[in-house]
Amino acid sequence: VVAVDDDHAARRATEHLIELGHRDIAFVGGSPVSHWAHVDQDRLAGYRHAMREAGLSAFVRHVPSEVTMPGGYAAAADLLGDARRRPTALVGVCDEVAIGAVIAARRLGIQVPSALSVVGIDDHEFADMFALTTLQQVPREQGVAAAEVLLAEIADPERVRTTLRIPTRLIVRNSTAAPAG
């Protein structure tokens, strides 16, 4: 198995927001029945871990959604529509969900990042266009690593199966800032 370290990616995304001074951070997206449920659950676990480590367990909030831009939009519109319960930041299970959340915030008149910070995961092709802070995965590096693992296993069929978790890199753009006030 060669894959992104999903738990670490979500943990790092959440830690970035905590380092900026956010406490009320929601996790948007993912569902236990989606095609990528294991990825969604690993990312949710990373978010929860970071919140717990920072002493912010009381603020843990997961808003499930389809793992699409429209899914992120709908979940965020519902979450952000109630000003009394609105978080100051959110982590999207992936960039598509995070971009949907940015669009929902803008339509509700919520300024990103001055009133709401948003972080995604993956560095989707639209992430730069939306100035989305994200955790970058590099498919080419994953492909090279997978080929190397496969070649090693072909050379030695008795070799123990390999699980390789590839780290992501935080790319800070303009969707995150310290909380207002």
C-alpha positions as CSV (number, residue, x, y, z in Angstrom):
1,V,0.0,0.0,0.0
2,V,1.3,3.4,-1.0
3,A,-0.9,6.3,0.2
4,V,-1.0,9.7,1.8
5,D,-0.9,9.8,5.6
6,D,-4.5,11.0,5.8
7,D,-4.5,11.1,9.6
8,H,-1.4,13.3,9.7
9,A,-2.7,15.6,6.9
10,A,-5.9,16.4,8.8
11,R,-4.0,16.7,12.0
12,R,-1.6,19.2,10.4
13,A,-4.4,21.2,8.8
14,T,-6.1,21.5,12.2
15,E,-2.9,22.4,13.9
16,H,-2.3,25.2,11.4
17,L,-5.6,26.7,12.4
18,I,-4.9,26.2,16.1
19,E,-1.5,27.9,15.7
20,L,-3.3,30.9,14.2
21,G,-5.4,31.1,17.4
22,H,-8.6,29.4,16.3
23,R,-10.4,27.2,18.9
24,D,-13.9,26.7,17.4
25,I,-12.9,24.6,14.4
26,A,-15.4,22.3,12.6
27,F,-14.6,19.3,10.3
28,V,-16.7,19.3,7.2
29,G,-17.2,16.3,4.9
30,G,-17.0,12.6,4.7
31,S,-19.3,9.9,5.6
32,P,-18.9,6.3,6.8
33,V,-20.7,5.0,3.7
34,S,-18.8,6.9,0.9
35,H,-16.5,5.2,-1.6
36,W,-13.5,6.7,0.2
37,A,-14.9,6.0,3.8
38,H,-11.5,4.8,5.1
39,V,-9.8,8.0,3.9
40,D,-12.6,10.2,5.3
41,Q,-12.4,8.4,8.7
42,D,-8.6,8.7,8.9
43,R,-8.9,12.4,8.2
44,L,-11.6,12.9,10.8
45,A,-9.5,11.0,13.3
46,G,-6.6,13.3,12.6
47,Y,-8.7,16.3,13.2
48,R,-10.1,14.9,16.4
49,H,-6.6,14.0,17.6
50,A,-5.3,17.6,17.0
51,M,-8.3,19.1,18.8
52,R,-7.9,16.7,21.8
53,E,-4.1,17.4,22.0
54,A,-4.8,21.1,22.1
55,G,-7.4,20.8,24.9
56,L,-10.2,21.7,22.5
57,S,-12.4,18.5,22.7
58,A,-15.4,20.6,23.7
59,F,-15.2,22.3,20.3
60,V,-15.0,19.1,18.2
61,R,-17.7,19.2,15.5
62,H,-18.2,17.0,12.4
63,V,-20.6,18.0,9.7
64,P,-20.9,15.0,7.3
65,S,-21.3,15.7,3.6
66,E,-20.8,14.2,0.2
67,V,-17.2,14.5,-0.8
68,T,-17.9,17.0,-3.6
69,M,-18.0,20.8,-4.0
70,P,-21.8,20.8,-3.9
71,G,-21.7,18.5,-0.9
72,G,-19.3,20.9,0.9
73,Y,-21.4,23.9,-0.1
74,A,-24.6,22.4,1.3
75,A,-23.0,21.3,4.6
76,A,-21.2,24.6,5.1
77,A,-24.3,26.7,4.2
78,D,-26.2,24.9,6.9
79,L,-23.3,25.1,9.4
80,L,-22.5,28.8,8.7
81,G,-26.1,29.9,8.4
82,D,-26.6,30.0,12.2
83,A,-24.4,32.9,13.4
84,R,-24.8,31.9,17.0
85,R,-23.1,28.5,16.4
86,R,-20.8,29.5,13.6
87,P,-17.2,28.3,13.9
88,T,-14.2,30.6,13.2
89,A,-12.5,28.0,11.1
90,L,-13.1,24.7,9.3
91,V,-11.1,21.8,7.9
92,G,-12.6,20.2,4.7
93,V,-12.1,16.5,4.3
94,C,-10.7,17.4,0.9
95,D,-10.2,20.5,-1.3
96,E,-13.5,20.0,-3.1
97,V,-15.5,20.1,0.1
98,A,-13.4,23.1,1.3
99,I,-13.9,25.0,-1.9
100,G,-17.7,24.4,-1.6
101,A,-17.5,25.8,1.9
102,V,-15.7,28.9,0.7
103,I,-18.4,29.5,-1.9
104,A,-21.1,29.0,0.8
105,A,-19.4,31.5,3.1
106,R,-19.1,34.1,0.3
107,R,-22.8,33.7,-0.6
108,L,-23.7,34.2,3.1
109,G,-21.6,37.4,3.2
110,I,-18.9,35.8,5.4
111,Q,-15.4,37.0,4.5
112,V,-12.7,34.3,4.1
113,P,-10.3,34.5,5.9
114,S,-11.1,37.5,8.1
115,A,-14.3,36.0,9.5
116,L,-13.8,32.3,8.6
117,S,-10.6,30.4,7.9
118,V,-10.8,27.3,5.6
119,V,-8.2,24.5,5.0
120,G,-8.5,21.7,2.6
121,I,-6.5,18.5,1.9
122,D,-5.0,17.3,-1.5
123,D,-4.0,20.5,-3.4
124,H,-6.8,20.0,-6.0
125,E,-6.2,21.7,-9.3
126,F,-8.7,24.5,-8.3
127,A,-7.1,25.1,-4.9
128,D,-4.7,27.8,-6.1
129,M,-7.5,29.5,-8.0
130,F,-9.6,29.8,-4.8
131,A,-6.4,30.7,-2.8
132,L,-7.1,27.7,-0.6
133,T,-4.7,26.7,2.1
134,T,-4.2,23.0,1.7
135,L,-2.1,20.0,2.5
136,Q,-0.5,19.0,-0.7
137,Q,-0.2,15.4,-1.9
138,V,1.9,14.7,-5.0
139,P,0.5,11.9,-7.1
140,R,3.8,11.6,-9.2
141,E,5.8,10.9,-6.0
142,Q,3.2,8.4,-4.9
143,G,3.4,6.7,-8.3
144,V,7.2,6.5,-8.2
145,A,7.1,5.1,-4.7
146,A,4.4,2.5,-5.7
147,A,6.5,1.4,-8.7
148,E,9.6,1.0,-6.5
149,V,7.6,-1.1,-4.0
150,L,6.2,-3.2,-6.8
151,L,9.6,-3.8,-8.4
152,A,11.0,-4.8,-5.0
153,E,8.2,-7.3,-4.4
154,I,8.7,-8.7,-7.9
155,A,12.4,-9.1,-7.2
156,D,11.6,-10.8,-3.9
157,P,8.2,-12.5,-3.8
158,E,8.7,-13.6,-0.2
159,R,9.2,-10.0,0.9
160,V,6.8,-8.8,3.6
161,R,4.1,-6.6,2.1
162,T,4.9,-2.9,2.3
163,T,2.7,-0.1,3.7
164,L,4.1,3.3,2.9
165,R,2.5,6.5,4.1
166,I,3.6,9.6,2.2
167,P,3.6,12.8,4.1
168,T,1.8,15.9,2.8
169,R,3.1,19.5,2.8
170,L,1.2,22.5,4.1
171,I,0.7,25.1,1.4
172,V,-0.5,28.4,3.0
173,R,-2.5,30.6,0.7
174,N,-5.1,33.2,1.5
175,S,-7.9,31.2,3.0
176,T,-6.5,31.2,6.6
177,A,-5.7,34.0,9.1
178,A,-5.9,34.6,12.8
179,P,-9.5,34.9,14.1
180,A,-11.0,38.4,14.3
181,G,-11.1,40.1,17.6
